[in-house]
Amino acid sequence: MANILIIYSTNDGHTLEVCKKIQQHLAANNKVELQPVEQPAIRTLDDFDKIIIGAAIRYGTHTQEVFRFIKTHHQMLNAKTNAFFSVSAVARKPNRNTPQSNPYMQRFLKQIDWKPQHLATFAGKINYPIYNLWERLIIQLIMWITKGPTDTSGVYEFTDWEQVARFAREIDQSGVSKAT
Ligand SMILES: Cc1cc2nc3c(=O)[nH]c(=O)nc-3n(C[C@H](O)[C@H](O)[C@H](O)COP(=O)(O)O)c2cc1C
C-alpha cells in the first residue's frame, strides 16, 4: 500500500477526468489523493511515496503553474517514485501518441529540471459547445488542418482509456523510492 498524490493542471476538466480514472485503478492497492497544481499544498509532498503530475496542453504548452511547481519541488519529486503525463488533442494521432513522438512532451522535457521516471501522452477531448467563439474558431481551424472533427456542435473524446489503465498499472507496480 503506497501513498500516492496526483497533481493536476486542467483548463476544461478532462485532465481531471483522466486523473480520477487513474485514481480508481490505483485505489485497490493504494491510498490516492488528488490536488490541483494551483492549490497550496495542505500536506507536504514528503507525506507521499509516489507523485504523479498530469497536465493539459493549451496553445502548445502547459500552464506556468506546472513549470513553477516542478521548479519549486524538483528535488522532492526526484526523491520519490514519480510520473508525468500530458493531455493534448495532437496525441490522438498515431504518430504523436508516445512521449518520444509527441512534440509537446519532448519540448517540455527539455524545459524542466526533472526527468520523470514514468511518462505518458494521452489524447484529450474536444468540447466545442463549452468554448468561447475565439476558442471554437481556433480549434476548428486546427482540426481542419489536422483532419479532425470540425462540426462545432459536437463533443469528441479521443482518450484511449486502456492506455490510461496501462499507465496506472505501471505506477502501481513501480517500487517506492527511498528519499535521500
Ligand atoms: C483554446 C484551446 C487551445 C488548445 N491548444 C491545443 C494545442 O495547442 N495542441 C493540442 O494538441 N491540443 C490543444 N488543445 C486541446 C486540449 O489539449 C484538449 O482539449 C485537452 O483535452 C484539454 O484538457 P483539459 O480539459 O484538462 O483542459 C486546445 C484546446 C483549447 C480549448
The ligand as an SDF file (V2000), in Angstrom:
LIG
                    3D

 31 33  0  0  0  0  0  0  0  0999 V2000
   -8.1820   27.0500  -26.5250 C   0  0  0  0  0  0  0  0  0  0  0  0
   -7.5850   25.6830  -26.6900 C   0  0  0  0  0  0  0  0  0  0  0  0
   -6.2940   25.5260  -27.1480 C   0  0  0  0  0  0  0  0  0  0  0  0
   -5.7710   24.2440  -27.3360 C   0  0  0  0  0  0  0  0  0  0  0  0
   -4.4950   24.1220  -27.8190 N   0  0  0  0  0  0  0  0  0  0  0  0
   -4.0230   22.8920  -28.1270 C   0  0  0  0  0  0  0  0  0  0  0  0
   -2.7440   22.7470  -28.7350 C   0  0  0  0  0  0  0  0  0  0  0  0
   -2.0220   23.7070  -28.9780 O   0  0  0  0  0  0  0  0  0  0  0  0
   -2.3470   21.4890  -29.0540 N   0  0  0  0  0  0  0  0  0  0  0  0
   -3.1090   20.3690  -28.7820 C   0  0  0  0  0  0  0  0  0  0  0  0
   -2.6780   19.2540  -29.1100 O   0  0  0  0  0  0  0  0  0  0  0  0
   -4.2790   20.4780  -28.1580 N   0  0  0  0  0  0  0  0  0  0  0  0
   -4.7670   21.7200  -27.8390 C   0  0  0  0  0  0  0  0  0  0  0  0
   -5.9850   21.8460  -27.2450 N   0  0  0  0  0  0  0  0  0  0  0  0
   -6.7520   20.6320  -26.9110 C   0  0  0  0  0  0  0  0  0  0  0  0
   -6.6340   20.2990  -25.4160 C   0  0  0  0  0  0  0  0  0  0  0  0
   -5.3270   19.9110  -25.0650 O   0  0  0  0  0  0  0  0  0  0  0  0
   -7.6240   19.1800  -25.0880 C   0  0  0  0  0  0  0  0  0  0  0  0
   -8.9250   19.6800  -25.2830 O   0  0  0  0  0  0  0  0  0  0  0  0
   -7.4860   18.6330  -23.6890 C   0  0  0  0  0  0  0  0  0  0  0  0
   -8.3840   17.5480  -23.5170 O   0  0  0  0  0  0  0  0  0  0  0  0
   -7.7500   19.7210  -22.6770 C   0  0  0  0  0  0  0  0  0  0  0  0
   -7.6120   19.1970  -21.3860 O   0  0  0  0  0  0  0  0  0  0  0  0
   -8.3520   19.8820  -20.1550 P   0  0  0  0  0  0  0  0  0  0  0  0
   -9.8380   19.6300  -20.3490 O   0  0  0  0  0  0  0  0  0  0  0  0
   -7.8140   19.1790  -18.9650 O   0  0  0  0  0  0  0  0  0  0  0  0
   -8.0210   21.3390  -20.1640 O   0  0  0  0  0  0  0  0  0  0  0  0
   -6.5390   23.1070  -27.0230 C   0  0  0  0  0  0  0  0  0  0  0  0
   -7.8410   23.2720  -26.5160 C   0  0  0  0  0  0  0  0  0  0  0  0
   -8.3620   24.5380  -26.3470 C   0  0  0  0  0  0  0  0  0  0  0  0
   -9.7600   24.6830  -25.8280 C   0  0  0  0  0  0  0  0  0  0  0  0
  1  2  1  0
  2  3  1  0
  2 30  2  0
  3  4  2  0
  4  5  1  0
  4 28  1  0
  5  6  2  0
  6  7  1  0
  6 13  1  0
  7  8  2  0
  7  9  1  0
  9 10  1  0
 10 11  2  0
 10 12  1  0
 12 13  2  0
 13 14  1  0
 14 15  1  0
 14 28  1  0
 15 16  1  0
 16 17  1  0
 16 18  1  0
 18 19  1  0
 18 20  1  0
 20 21  1  0
 20 22  1  0
 22 23  1  0
 23 24  1  0
 24 25  2  0
 24 26  1  0
 24 27  1  0
 28 29  2  0
 29 30  1  0
 30 31  1  0
M  END
$$$$
